[in-house]
Structure formats: structure tokens, C-alpha cells
């Protein structure tokens, strides 16, 4: 999600620079929004990430799964019980 936000900030920066330099010809004019546009896009990306990951009830329920390790005769008892028996 944050990587997508970083790409979003880069796209906003490139679009802003293209509009300022090529379309509107404002290369020598310092505008406040030229600096604020990438920061605003970053704030939007971070806010979207916080909203997506901070919602209550969005956590997935984990179900128990079977172990993938092979079972042997030692895996059915505790180590201490086997030591006492031996």
C-alpha cells in the first residue's frame, strides 16, 4: 500500500512538473503549490494506508492449520516423557 502511495507521489510530481514547465510555461515562477503538491499526495497516500490498516474488524481470522513437518514416533510424546520412559 505504501509502495503504491510512493508511485502516486511520483506521478503527481511528474504531472505537476510537466504542467508547470511545458504546458503553462511557469519555469521561472516559484509557486507554492509546486512544493505542496507532492507533500499533499504523500499525505493522501499515508492517510489511505492508515485508514486501510487501521479499521477495526478488517483483521482476517486465522484458522489453525496442520503442521507440515513429518510425524515420527517421537512427535507423539513430550521430550521429558520419553526421557523418563527411557
Beta strands, then each sheet from edge to edge (+ up, - down):
end
